[in-house]
């Protein structure tokens, strides 16, 4: 059985039309389901829902009085829809701002779309780099903090297979601010050394042959180190 990632589910939802609330006819807002379920504790079965956040919605306005009279609680409910279906239900809210923190607004969706496009473009460039063995372009993607992390991580992994020893100094002197990225860079540096039978002098950090006994740069005895 193939399981969809949260990103794939979102992409599928965004390709569909937004539903309208059957109580007020307003377009409903996409809602990121919290990790802790607000219902029966079993979860919603989907990472996203549509919820009507129109404060003038008849369901929401009547809910305050109805719940207060029947259950003696200060709460109401909003209309909820399961994306891609005609299934509408009620979700409880306990204040006018309840659940609004998980609204995915258009600006967030636009940012996610830009990230998706940038990632696609980055992987396309890396595919060309793989064919042409262009480690210089890989390095540009790797050290560019604007590039998506997935692209930079892939560049870090690839550069160990194609990079020359001259790239090591740039990799050593760069700060990536990401543990996985830093680890991938360290592994690629070691790959490059293994490919060229080199290492770095423990005294001056210059690149030397792995079997060298004396560093040709600083003259230090490195036998056995």
N, C-alpha and C positions, 0 to 999 in steps of 0.2 A: 504494500500500500504506500502510495506517495503522499507525504505530508507537506503542506504548503508552509512556507515561512511567513512571518508576520508581514514582511515587506511584500511578498507575493499577494497576500490577502488584500493589503491596502491598494496595491496596483489594480487588482481586479475590481475592487469597490469603486475606485476613482473612475473606472471606465463606464460605470453605470450612472444613470440619472439619480439625483438626490430625491428621496421621497418627500411628500408633503404630509403634514399632520392632518389626520382625518377630523380633528376637533376644531382647528382654526385655519387650515389650508395654508399654513406657513411652511416654507422649506425648512426641513430639519437639519440639525448640525451633526457632523460626524464626531463621534465621541470615543476616546481611547479608554477601553475598559481597564479599570485598576486591577492590580494583582489580587487584592482582597475583594471577593465578590460581595455585592450589596444585596444579593437575593437570598437563595436558600443555602449558600455556602458551597455549592457544587460548581460554581462558575457559570459563565454565560454561554460557553461553547463557541465563542468568537472573540477575537481581540478588539473588534470595533462594533459599535452600535450607532444608530442614528437616534437623536433625542430632540424633542421640541423644547427650545428654551425661550419661547415666547411667553412673557409674563402675563399677557392678556388672553392666553389660551383658556378656553372655557373649562377644560379638564383641570388645568392647574389652579385656576381661580376658585372653582367649586371644591377642589380637594381639601383646602385648608379647613373649611367649615365642616365638610363631611367627616373627615378623620377626627376632628376635635369632638364632634357630637357622638360619633360611634365608638371611638377608641380613647378619647381623652388625651390625645397626643397633639403636639403642635407640629404638624407635618402636612405635606401634600404629595401629589404625584405628577409626574410629567409623562407625556406619551413617548414610547420607545419603539423603535423598529429594528428588526433584524435585516441587515443589508442584503439586497437582492431578493427579498421576499415581500409578501403582503401581510406579514405577521406583525401586528401592533399590540403592544402590551403597556403596562404602567410600571414606572420605576419610582420608588419613594424618594422624596427629598425633604430635608429638615430645616431648610432656610432658603431664602430667595437666591442665594449664591451656591446652594448645594449642587455638587457635581460639575460646576462650571470650570473647575480647574483642569478637567480632562478634555475640554473642547479642542478639537483640532481645527484651527482657523485657516483661512485661505493663504495667509502669509506663511504659515508652517508648511502647508502642502506645497506651496511654490518653492520653498527652500528645499524640501525633500526631492522635488522634481529636478531642481538644479543640481543637487548632489548626485542624483541618479544619472543625469546626462554627463556630468563631469567624470563620474566613475566609468561610464561606458566609453567616453572619449579617451580616458587614461589607459584603459585596458586595450583599446584599439592601437594606441601608440606603442604600448609594450609588446603587442603581437608583432608589429612591424620591426621593433627593436630585436625581437627574438630571431626573426628571419635574417636580418642584416647584421646581427651580433653587435649592435650599436650600444655599447655600454655608456657612452657619453650622454646619450639622450635618456637612458635609464637613470643615470646619476642626477640629471636635471629634475626628473619627476620625483626622485627620492628626497632630495634636499629642499624641494619647494613645499613649504608649510601650507600653501593654499590648496594643494592637491588633496583629494580624499584619502583617508588613512588606508583604505583597502588597496588603492593604487600604489601608494608609497610602500606598503608592506610587500606587495608583489614585486615591485622594483628592487627592494632590498634583497629579496630571495633570489631574483634573477641575476643580479649584478655579480654574485659570487661565481656564476658559471661563465661569465663573459668578461668581467672586468680585468684590467691590467693592474700590475703592482702600483702604478702611479696613482690609482684611485684611492689607495689605502689611506694616504695622508688626509685627503678630503673627508673620508668616512670617519677617521679617528677624531678629526677636529670639529665635526658637526654635532650639534645637540638636537636630538629628535623629540624629547619630551614624551616619549611613549615607550613603555617597557617592552612590548612585543616587537616594536619596530627596532629598538636598540638591540634586542637579542638577535633579531634577524640580520642586522648589520654585522654584529660580531661573528655570527656564523659564516657570513659571506666573506668577511676578511680572512677567516681561517681557510675557507675554500680557495681563495686566491693564493694564499701562501702555499697551500698544498699543491696547487696546479703548477706553480712556478718554483717549487722547492726552496722557498725563502722563509724568513722570519724577521722579527724586528730586534735590533740590538737592545738589550735591557738597560744600557747606559745612555745611549744617545738617541734611541728610537728610530734610527735609520734602517732601511731595509737591507738585509745581507743574505748571503746564501745560508741555507739551513745547516750545512756541514762546516761552515766557517769556524775557525779556532780563534782568530783575531779579527776584531771589527775593523774593516778597511776605512771607516769614517773617523772613529775616535781612538783607534789603536788599543782598546781595552781587550784583555784576555777574556774570551767568552766560552772557552772550552768547558763543557759539562754544564753550562747554564742553559 
